[in-house]
Amino acid sequence: MARNPDITDIFLLPGEYFVGGAGHRIRTLLGSCVSITLWHPVRKIGTMSHFLLSSRNQDKSEGLNSRYGEEALELMLSELRAIGVDPTECQAKIFGGGQMFPGTSQGIGRQNGEVALRLLRAHGITVVSESLYGAGHRSVIFDIASGNVWSRHVAPGQFAEVREELQVEARVGHAGRAGKHATLTQAACQQAVEALVQAAQPDGAAAGKGKRTVTSALRFFSLT
């Protein structure tokens, strides 16, 4: 995708979300995690999450935590309302919930996807498209100016290629930090990759290295 110098690229790490206007484009890499995008077609304002788990049972007295789907959405909706955007006028799209290891249960990913759908419907927000479940990762780009979201499926064994793409992006991009941004260095990029792999491990298993494959083997499509 061609880079527009007037666009600020935001890269979300697991557990982060971002709210911005038409001058922003949000990117992330999903495994069993799920991203919700909300976009207001008139105001050209959008928000995107990257949550790891659907909910938690712990005490929430210290505040909402965007690592969890239910709380991430509450944070997103609160920020939209604070700038005068009615969430029910937004279009929602959902991505992720993948199965990281062939032959294992898709429990966490499927639960994340189902919770995202349920929460949006409960808030009266229309889901216009989704790309959920299946094996592997998804590389997601949300262009707030147009509302378009591109989701590229990365099959098991192709993760090394995505790691290299992120390192190239790291030289010129930005990292999302719950509504803020900072320069995305290669160290930050590596942190994103390691956090994603760690989040995908079942029962604390060690992360493995992906097999290098050619980019042409990846599928890229747009959900508009």
N, C-alpha and C positions, 0 to 999 in steps of 0.2 A: 504493500500500500504506500503511495506517495506521501511524503511528509510535508505538511503545510507549516511554514515557519510561524504562522500566526496562531497555531494551535498548541496548547500545552498538553502534553501527554502525561497522564497520571497512571502509575502502576500500583494496583492494590495487592498488598500482601494478605495472607489468610487472617481473618479477624478484623479487617478494615472496611471502611465505606467512604464514599466521597459524594459531595453535592456540589454541582457547578453549573455554569452557563455554556453558551454556544462556543466559547473559546477553549473548551476542554474536550479531550477524548480520553476515555478511561479504558485501561487494559488490565487483564488478569489472566491467570492460568489456573484452571480448576481440575480437581480430581474428584473425590467424593464430596467435596465442598459444593456449595450452590451460590450462585449470584442472582440477585433480583435487580433488574433495571426498571426505573420509573422515569417517564418522560412526559413533560407537558408540551403538547404540540403548538400552543400559542405562545407561551412564555419562553420556549426553548431552554428550559431548565431540566436537568436530569440528575439522577442519583443512582449509585450502584453499590451493592454490598458484596462481600465475600465471606460467608459464614461457614464455620466448620461443623457445628452441631445444631440440631433443631432447637433445643432448650436445655435448661439446667434446673436442678432441684435446690441448689445452694441459695443462701441468703443473698438478696439483691440490694441490701441496704447501702452498699458502696456505689450503687449506680448501675445503669444499664451497660452491658458488655456486648459489643458487636461481633464477638466470636459466635454468638448464638442467634439463630434465625429470627426468633420471636423478638428479641431485644434489638437486633440490628434494624429490623423493619420499624420498630417504634422510634428509634433514633432518626432514621431517614424521614419518616413522616413528620416528626417534630420539627426537623430543620426545614422541611418544605413549608409547613404551616407558618413558621417564623418569618419566612420571606414572602408570605401571601399567596402560596400555591396550594390549591385544594387538591389533596391526593386523589380524590375520586374522579378528577378530571384528567388524571395521568394514565398513560398506557404502560402496562407492565409486561415484561418478558422475563423468562426464567431459564437458567442454564446450569448444567453440571449434574451432580449426583451420580458420577460414574463409578464403575467397578474397577478397582485398581489391579486386582490379582485374579486372573482366570481361575475358575473352579471354586472361588470363595463366595460367601454370601454378599449380596449387594445391600445389606441392611442399612448401613449408615447413609449411603448415598440416596437410596430410595426414600428413607425417612426424611432426609433433608428436602428432597424435591416435593414430597407429599405435603410437608408442613408449609413450604413456601406457597403452594397452590391454595391450601386451606386458609392461611393467614390473609392473603390478598383478597380472596372472596369474602372473608369475614369483614374486611375493611371496605368492601364495595368497590374495589379497584379491578378494572377489566384486564384480564390476561389476554394479550393479542397473539402471542406466540411463545413457544417453549422448545428447548432442546435439552432433554433430560435422559439420564440413565445410559445403559450400554457400557461397553468396556473401554477403558482408556481415559485420557484427559481431554480437556477442551481449552483452546486458546480463544479468548473473547475480547473483542474491541467494541466499545460503545461510543459512537460519535454523537455528542449531545446536540450539535448544530442541526443535524438531520433526523435524529432519533433512530438511525439505523444501527443495528448490532450485527457484527460478523462473528460467527462461531466456527472455529475450525477443529474438527475432531482429530485427536492424536491417538492412534491405536497403541496398545501395549507394545513396548519395545522400541517406540519412536521418540522417547522422551529426551534422549541426548540431543536430537536435532533442535528441539524447542529450547533446551538449555543454551545452545549456541545463539539462537535468535534473540533470546532475552539479553545475552551479553552484548550483542551488537546494539540493541536498543538502549542499553544502559549508558552508552556514551553520550546520548543526547536526550534522554527521557527524564521523567520525574516520578517520584514515589508518592503514593497516596498515604496520608496519615490521618484518617478520620476527619476529613474536611480541610486538611492542610496539605502542602506538598513540599518536597525537598529534592535536591538533585539525586537521581538514581545512579549511583556508582556501580561498578562491577561487583563490589562487595555486597551492596544492597541487593543486586540481582541474584547473587549466589544465595543470600539469605532467603530470598523469595522461593528459590528452587528448593532449598533444603527444608524450608517450612512446609512447602506443599508435600514433599516426599514424606516428611515425618508425620504429617497429618493423615497421610494415606496408609500408614503402616498398621496392620492388624496386631493387637496385643503387644505393641512395642517392638515388632520385628525390625531388623536392621534394613535401612534403605539400600536397594540395589542400583547398579548403574544401568541406564538404558542402552540399548543397542543402537548404534549409529545407522541411520537410514537416509535416503534422499528425500528432499522436500517434496518432490512430485508425488510421493506416496501419500501425502497428507490431503485430506479433503477440506475444502474451504467453501463456505456458502454464506449468504446473507439472509438474515431474518428482518424484514422491513415492516 
